[in-house]
C-alpha cells in the first residue's frame, strides 16, 4: 500500500471506533498465538472498548483513502503520558506512520507540560520495539511485567 501524499493524521471520533477495532485485529492477528487468550483480547479490543477509550483519553488515527491504517491512544498519568495502544495496518507498514503518530503524541504531551512518555510492549513485537528505540525510548525496570500472562516490558522517553 503506497500512501504517498494521501495520509491524514487526526484525533479519532466515535465514528472511527469500528475502523480502529478492525485495524487492531488485523495488526495483531499474526501474533495471536504468542498472546494468552486474555492478553490478546485486551490488545485487539472491540469497537465498544475503543469507543470507551476515545472518551477516556485522546486517540489519533492515520487515514488513507477513507480507511484507518494506523492508531495510537494515550492516557495522562500524573506527570506522564502512557501510550496504551498503537498499531499500523500490516499493508501500510514501512511508510513512517508509526513515527507520525508518535510525533502527534509528543506534541500533545508538550501541550500538557508532560515530559515523560512511557509504554508497555511484548518482547515479540520486534518491529515496534525497533521503532520505539529509534525514536528514543529505552527499556526500564517498571511494572507491568505481563498482560494476563503475556510477557511485557516497559519503555520510556523524556522529551526535551
Secondary structure, DSSP 8 states (H G I E B T S, - for coil): ---TT-EEEEE--GGGHHHHHHHHHHHHGGGGGGS-HHHHHHHS--HHHHHHHHHHS-EEEEEETTEEEEEEEEEEETTEEEEEEEEE-GGGTTSSHHHHHHHHHHHHHHHTT--EEEEEE-TT-HHHHHHHHHTT-EEES-S--EETTEE-EEEEEE--
